[in-house]
């Protein structure tokens, strides 16, 4: 009895103590603020990190300087309960700070960071599937506040759950003069006087954090493009030396890795950054992987030379190769080569500009999306429609004007209501337009062909005589779903396929961009 009373007393004492602890929900951000006198250059030479522990969970997290004598350490807890921490630093004022906080359950809608699952697909940390439907909005964070807010409103009503955008502004004369003039740049200094690349401007990075947080609150992944070309000898952010590049990477990881919706894209069109070689990108990948305690997704976007995406520090392929999504079968083939998730992050843009990569019709953009997903891969949208305002979605954000977004939303509904594991290309060495899950679920996409009749024929894997299926006709452009009356009962036709002998064909309307959805309803 005395032992029970002792335990009960301990519990009663611990409950008020827990009630006084700072609280952070799972996969949210605990932030520790420390102050110390500024000595020399606070961005160089000051080492600061903290160890966070919760039972068997242990993380080492780097801190960063945030200006005005303030240092911060941000941490994303991944387990409920009490976490304890201690800081370590070569600065006495920052060293040996101890404390604890209580991690509470994640709120609805907070599924944690995205991870790779089933080799070719993604899921959140809580096991919820994540099917990327991306868009590109390179410079939205460098626009005036009113336009940034308009971009967020547009995204909140769009089908897109991942946004690619730049960390470093590409050179634009409007960023230097005129109404779009930027008040802050990544480094101390200003054009045309130049920069002190050894010192960051914290206010610039606060704006970046603002954007990441706003996207997180909308349930959108922030695909951060760290390096890029495009300065034309002006800003010089695309010719930074190796020491500066590494310092920038560490600073970004320290500031942003605690945001659960972060993806790292090492570069956009990496081979156009001519002074860096593949071994440099290897080192940068390894640095990010080593400093990011949470293992956020990592990739790199290619130009005229493909990076070797098979390397172990690359989690998925962020591909710019338009032809993958222009013909049946190519997406599944690329997937087989890399054996990782493929996100076709640039398949050209729906638009009307003079550049050939920005002239897709809405029909062509939607067609390429379907080819990507039928091939067991994913895709990102872009829009370069000139409306006379000087604002294009992929460059500045704002509003969407194209025909493809609602049709992409229709595709997203189809994919998310399909197999939880994600779409797999089926029998793809012989059949190019079929995806789903053997024996359970099939999508047949006809693309631009105005098919009037389809012979019911499925590959034999997972099928048995007498299985029953229902069929729906999908008009992927007009966004309609039409059930086909009755059921289809399958029988083996030969060594490789099953047919429905009692109902051998399905009649189609003879229009392009049609598909069939076939789902099993019973074993007999």
C-alpha positions in Angstrom: 0.0 0.0 0.0 2.8 2.4 0.9 4.3 1.8 -2.6 1.1 2.7 -4.3 0.7 5.8 -2.2 4.2 6.9 -3.1 3.5 6.4 -6.9 0.2 8.3 -6.6 2.0 11.1 -4.8 4.6 11.3 -7.5 1.9 11.5 -10.2 0.1 14.2 -8.3 3.3 16.2 -8.0 4.3 15.8 -11.6 0.9 16.9 -13.0 1.2 20.5 -11.9 4.8 20.5 -13.0 3.8 19.4 -16.5 1.1 22.0 -16.5 3.8 24.7 -16.1 6.0 23.5 -18.9 6.0 25.2 -22.3 3.8 23.1 -24.7 4.4 22.4 -28.4 2.4 20.0 -30.4 4.0 17.1 -32.2 5.8 18.1 -35.5 5.5 21.8 -34.6 8.3 24.2 -33.6 9.8 24.7 -30.2 12.0 27.8 -30.3 14.7 28.6 -27.8 15.9 32.3 -27.7 19.3 33.1 -26.3 21.1 36.4 -26.0 24.8 37.1 -26.0 27.0 40.2 -26.7 28.1 40.5 -30.3 31.8 39.8 -30.8 33.2 40.1 -34.2 31.2 38.5 -37.0 28.4 36.5 -35.3 27.8 34.4 -38.4 31.4 33.0 -38.4 33.1 31.3 -35.5 30.2 31.0 -33.1 29.3 27.3 -32.7 25.9 26.7 -31.1 23.8 23.6 -31.0 21.5 21.8 -28.5 20.8 18.2 -27.6 17.1 17.3 -27.3 16.1 14.0 -25.6 12.9 12.2 -25.0 13.6 8.7 -23.8 15.2 6.9 -26.8 14.7 9.9 -29.1 17.8 12.1 -29.3 18.6 14.9 -31.7 21.4 17.4 -32.1 20.2 20.7 -33.6 22.2 23.7 -34.8 21.4 27.2 -33.8 21.7 30.4 -35.7 22.2 34.1 -35.3 19.1 36.2 -35.8 20.5 39.7 -35.4 20.4 42.2 -32.5 22.4 39.9 -30.2 19.8 37.1 -30.5 20.6 33.5 -31.2 17.8 30.9 -31.8 17.6 27.1 -31.8 14.5 25.6 -33.4 13.4 22.0 -32.9 10.6 19.9 -34.3 9.6 17.2 -31.7 8.4 13.9 -33.2 7.2 12.1 -30.0 4.8 13.1 -27.3 5.9 13.6 -23.7 8.6 15.7 -21.9 11.6 16.7 -23.9 14.8 17.9 -22.2 17.5 20.0 -23.8 20.9 21.4 -23.1 22.8 23.9 -25.3 26.5 23.6 -26.2 28.5 26.5 -27.5 32.0 27.9 -27.7 30.5 31.1 -26.3 30.0 31.1 -22.5 26.8 33.1 -22.6 25.2 30.5 -24.9 26.6 27.3 -23.3 24.9 25.0 -20.8 21.4 26.4 -21.0 19.0 23.6 -19.9 15.3 23.2 -19.9 12.3 21.1 -20.9 9.0 21.3 -22.6 5.9 19.1 -23.1 5.1 17.8 -26.6 1.3 17.4 -27.0 -0.6 15.4 -29.7 -0.7 16.8 -33.2 -3.7 18.8 -34.0 -6.0 17.8 -36.9 -4.4 18.5 -40.2 -0.9 18.2 -38.8 0.4 15.0 -40.3 4.1 15.7 -39.9 6.8 15.9 -42.6 6.6 14.0 -45.8 8.7 10.9 -46.3 9.2 8.3 -49.1 7.1 5.2 -48.9 6.8 2.0 -51.0 9.9 3.1 -53.0 8.1 5.2 -55.5 5.6 7.2 -53.4 5.2 9.5 -50.4 3.4 9.7 -47.1 3.3 11.9 -44.1 5.0 10.9 -40.8 1.7 9.8 -39.4 1.2 7.3 -42.3 -1.3 9.4 -44.2 -0.5 9.1 -48.0 0.8 12.2 -49.8 0.3 12.5 -53.5 2.2 15.5 -54.9 0.4 17.8 -57.2 2.8 20.7 -57.5 3.1 24.1 -59.0 6.0 26.5 -59.7 5.9 30.0 -58.4 9.6 31.1 -58.4 9.5 34.6 -57.2 6.3 35.0 -55.2 8.1 35.9 -52.0 9.9 38.8 -53.6 6.7 40.5 -54.6 4.8 43.3 -52.7 2.7 42.2 -49.8 -0.6 42.6 -51.6 0.5 40.2 -54.4 1.9 37.7 -51.9 -1.5 37.6 -50.1 -3.2 37.2 -53.5 -1.0 34.2 -54.2 -1.8 32.6 -50.9 -5.5 33.1 -51.5 -5.2 31.5 -55.0 -3.2 28.6 -53.6 -5.9 28.0 -50.9 -8.4 27.4 -53.6 -6.2 25.5 -56.0 -5.4 21.7 -56.4 -1.7 22.3 -55.6 -0.2 20.8 -52.4 3.4 21.5 -53.2 5.0 24.8 -54.4 8.5 25.2 -55.9 10.0 28.6 -55.2 13.4 30.3 -55.0 15.3 31.0 -51.8 17.6 33.6 -53.5 16.0 36.2 -55.8 17.1 36.0 -59.4 18.4 39.2 -60.9 15.6 41.6 -61.8 16.1 45.3 -62.3 12.8 45.9 -60.6 14.2 44.5 -57.4 16.8 47.3 -57.5 14.7 50.2 -58.5 11.0 51.0 -58.8 8.0 49.8 -56.8 9.3 46.2 -56.5 12.5 47.4 -55.0 13.6 44.9 -52.3 14.3 46.3 -48.8 16.3 43.2 -47.9 18.6 40.8 -49.7 20.1 37.5 -48.4 23.5 39.2 -47.6 24.4 42.5 -46.0 25.0 45.2 -48.6 23.0 46.5 -51.5 23.2 46.7 -55.3 25.2 48.1 -57.0 27.7 48.6 -54.1 27.9 44.9 -53.5 27.6 42.4 -50.7 29.4 41.2 -47.6 28.9 37.5 -48.3 30.2 36.7 -44.8 27.1 38.3 -43.2 23.5 37.3 -43.7 20.6 39.8 -43.4 18.2 38.1 -40.9 15.3 40.1 -42.0 15.4 38.6 -45.5 15.3 35.1 -44.0 12.4 36.1 -41.7 10.4 36.8 -44.9 11.4 33.4 -46.2 10.2 31.8 -42.9 6.9 33.7 -43.2 6.3 32.1 -46.6 7.1 28.6 -45.5 4.8 29.0 -42.4 1.9 30.4 -44.5 2.2 27.4 -46.9 2.3 25.0 -43.9 -0.9 26.6 -42.6 -2.5 25.9 -45.9 -1.3 22.2 -45.9 1.1 22.9 -48.7 4.7 21.6 -49.0 7.4 24.3 -49.5 9.9 23.0 -52.1 12.8 25.3 -51.5 15.1 25.9 -54.4 18.4 27.0 -52.8 20.8 27.7 -55.6 20.1 28.8 -59.2 21.6 30.6 -62.2 19.9 33.7 -63.6 22.0 36.6 -62.2 23.6 37.6 -65.5 26.6 38.9 -63.7 24.6 41.2 -61.6 23.8 40.0 -58.0 26.5 37.3 -58.0 24.4 34.9 -56.0 25.0 32.2 -58.6 28.8 32.5 -58.5 29.3 32.2 -54.7 32.4 30.5 -53.5 32.3 27.1 -51.8 32.8 28.5 -48.3 29.8 30.9 -48.7 27.7 28.1 -50.2 28.3 25.8 -47.3 27.7 28.6 -44.8 24.4 29.4 -46.5 23.3 25.8 -46.5 24.0 25.5 -42.7 22.1 28.7 -42.0 19.1 27.6 -44.0 18.9 24.2 -42.4 19.3 25.8 -38.9 16.5 28.3 -39.6 14.0 26.2 -41.6 14.4 22.5 -40.9 12.0 22.6 -37.9 9.2 23.5 -40.3 7.5 20.2 -41.1 6.6 21.2 -44.7 10.1 21.8 -46.0 11.6 20.0 -49.0 15.2 20.8 -50.0 15.9 21.3 -53.7 19.6 21.9 -54.0 19.3 23.9 -57.2 17.2 24.8 -60.2 18.9 23.9 -63.5 22.0 22.9 -61.6 24.2 22.4 -64.7 23.8 26.0 -65.7 25.8 27.0 -62.6 29.0 26.4 -64.5 31.5 26.8 -61.7 30.1 23.9 -59.7 30.7 20.3 -60.6 28.8 17.1 -59.6 31.3 16.4 -56.7 30.4 19.9 -55.3 26.7 19.0 -55.4 27.6 15.7 -53.7 29.2 17.5 -50.8 26.3 19.9 -50.5 23.8 17.1 -50.4 25.8 15.4 -47.7 26.0 18.6 -45.7 22.3 19.1 -45.8 21.7 15.5 -44.9 24.1 15.7 -42.0 22.8 19.0 -40.6 19.1 18.3 -41.0 18.1 16.1 -38.0 14.7 15.3 -39.4 15.7 13.9 -42.8 13.5 16.2 -45.0 13.2 15.2 -48.6 16.2 16.2 -50.8 16.6 16.5 -54.6 18.0 18.7 -57.3 16.5 20.0 -60.5 18.5 19.5 -63.7 19.2 21.5 -66.9 21.2 20.1 -69.8 23.1 17.6 -67.7 21.3 15.2 -65.4 22.6 14.8 -61.9 23.0 11.1 -60.8 19.8 10.8 -58.8 20.7 7.2 -57.8 23.1 8.5 -55.1 22.0 7.6 -51.6 21.6 11.2 -50.3 18.9 11.9 -53.0 15.5 10.9 -51.7 13.5 11.5 -55.0 14.0 12.7 -58.5 13.0 16.3 -59.4 13.1 16.0 -63.1 13.1 18.5 -66.0 12.9 16.3 -69.1 9.8 17.3 -71.0 9.6 14.2 -73.1 8.9 12.0 -70.1 5.4 13.4 -70.1 4.9 13.7 -73.8 4.5 10.0 -74.7 3.0 6.9 -73.1 5.5 4.7 -71.3 8.3 7.1 -70.7 7.4 7.9 -67.1 7.3 4.3 -66.1 10.7 3.6 -67.8 12.4 6.5 -66.0 11.0 5.2 -62.7 12.4 1.8 -63.4 15.9 3.4 -64.0 16.1 5.4 -60.8 13.9 3.2 -58.6 12.9 6.2 -56.6 9.9 8.5 -56.6 9.8 10.7 -59.7 8.4 14.2 -59.6 8.4 15.7 -63.1 8.9 19.2 -61.7 8.9 20.9 -65.1 6.9 19.6 -68.0 6.6 23.0 -69.7 4.0 25.6 -68.8 0.5 26.4 -69.9 0.9 29.8 -71.5 1.1 32.2 -74.5 4.6 33.7 -74.2 7.2 33.7 -77.0 9.4 31.1 -75.3 8.7 27.6 -76.5 8.6 26.2 -72.9 5.7 28.5 -72.0 3.3 27.8 -74.8 1.3 24.7 -73.8 -2.4 24.7 -74.2 -4.5 23.7 -71.3 -5.3 20.4 -73.0 -1.6 19.6 -73.4 -0.8 20.4 -69.8 -3.6 18.2 -68.5 -2.5 15.4 -71.0 1.0 15.5 -69.6 -0.2 15.3 -66.1 -2.2 12.2 -66.8 0.8 10.6 -68.6 2.9 11.3 -65.5 0.5 9.7 -63.1 -0.4 6.8 -65.3 3.3 6.1 -65.3 3.4 5.9 -61.5 5.1 9.3 -61.2 4.1 12.8 -60.2 4.1 16.2 -61.8 4.2 20.0 -61.3 2.2 22.6 -63.0 3.3 26.0 -64.4 1.6 28.9 -66.0 3.0 31.7 -68.2 -0.1 33.4 -69.5 0.5 37.0 -70.4 -2.6 39.0 -69.5 -1.1 42.4 -70.1 -0.4 43.0 -66.4 3.2 42.0 -66.4 2.4 39.3 -63.8 2.7 35.6 -64.6 2.0 32.9 -62.1 5.2 30.9 -62.5 7.3 34.1 -62.1 5.4 36.3 -59.7 2.3 34.4 -58.4 -1.0 36.3 -58.1 -3.9 34.6 -59.8 -4.3 31.5 -62.1 -5.9 32.2 -65.5 -5.3 28.9 -67.3 -7.7 26.0 -68.1 -5.6 23.3 -66.5 -5.9 23.8 -62.7 -9.5 22.6 -62.4 -8.7 19.6 -64.6 -5.7 18.9 -62.4 -8.0 19.1 -59.4 -10.2 16.4 -61.1 -7.2 14.2 -61.5 -6.1 14.7 -57.9 -9.6 13.5 -56.8 -9.2 10.4 -58.9 -5.7 9.7 -57.6 -6.6 10.3 -53.9 -9.7 8.1 -54.1 -7.6 5.3 -55.7 -5.3 2.7 -54.1 -3.8 4.0 -50.9 -0.4 2.7 -52.0 -0.4 5.0 -55.0 -0.8 4.2 -58.7 1.5 1.6 -60.2 2.0 1.1 -64.0 0.6 -2.3 -64.7 2.1 -4.7 -67.2 4.0 -1.7 -68.5 6.5 -3.6 -70.7 3.5 -4.4 -73.0 0.7 -2.0 -72.0 1.5 1.7 -71.9 -1.8 3.3 -70.7 -2.7 1.3 -67.7 -2.1 2.0 -64.0 -3.6 1.0 -60.6 -3.4 -2.1 -58.4 -3.5 -5.6 -59.7 -6.7 -7.4 -59.1 -8.4 -4.4 -57.5 -8.2 -1.1 -59.4 -7.4 0.0 -62.9 -7.2 3.3 -64.8 -7.1 3.1 -68.5 -6.1 6.5 -70.2 -6.7 7.0 -73.9 -5.0 10.4 -74.2 -5.6 12.2 -77.5 -7.1 9.2 -79.3 -10.9 9.6 -79.9 -11.6 6.0 -79.0 -15.1 4.7 -79.6 -14.8 1.2 -78.3 -12.5 -0.6 -75.8 -12.1 -4.4 -75.5 -12.3 -5.3 -71.9 -8.9 -6.9 -71.4 -6.7 -6.8 -68.2 -3.3 -8.4 -67.4 -3.7 -11.6 -65.4 -1.8 -10.7 -62.3 -4.1 -10.8 -59.2 -7.2 -11.9 -61.2 -9.3 -15.1 -60.9 -12.2 -16.4 -62.9 -15.5 -14.9 -61.7 -14.2 -11.7 -60.2 -16.7 -8.9 -60.7 -15.9 -5.3 -61.6 -17.7 -2.0 -62.1 -16.6 0.5 -64.7 -16.9 4.3 -65.0 -16.1 6.5 -68.0 -14.0 9.5 -67.1 -14.0 12.6 -69.3 -10.8 14.1 -68.0 -11.3 17.4 -69.8 -15.0 18.0 -69.1 -14.5 16.5 -65.6 -17.4 14.1 -65.6 -17.7 10.5 -64.3 -20.3 8.3 -66.0 -21.0 4.8 -64.6 -21.4 2.0 -67.0 -24.5 0.0 -66.1 -24.1 -3.5 -64.7 -21.0 -5.5 -63.8 -18.2 -7.1 -65.7 -17.3 -10.7 -64.8 -13.8 -11.7 -65.8 -12.5 -15.0 -67.2 -9.0 -16.1 -68.3 -8.6 -15.5 -72.0 -5.0 -16.7 -72.4 -1.7 -17.0 -70.5 -1.5 -13.3 -70.0 -4.9 -11.7 -69.9 -8.5 -11.8 -68.6 -11.5 -10.6 -70.5 -15.2 -10.3 -69.8 -16.8 -12.7 -72.3 -20.4 -11.8 -71.4 -19.6 -8.1 -72.0 -16.5 -8.0 -74.2 -16.5 -4.3 -75.1 -17.2 -0.9 -73.6 -18.6 1.9 -75.8 -16.9 5.3 -75.5 -18.0 8.7 -76.9 -15.2 9.0 -79.4 -13.7 12.2 -77.8 -10.0 12.7 -76.8 -8.9 12.8 -73.2 -11.2 9.9 -72.0 -10.3 7.3 -69.4 -11.9 4.3 -67.7 -11.9 3.5 -64.0 -12.4 -0.2 -63.2 -12.8 -1.3 -59.7 -13.4 -4.8 -58.2 -16.7 -5.2 -56.4 -16.6 -8.9 -55.5 -14.7 -12.2 -55.9 -17.5 -14.0 -57.6 
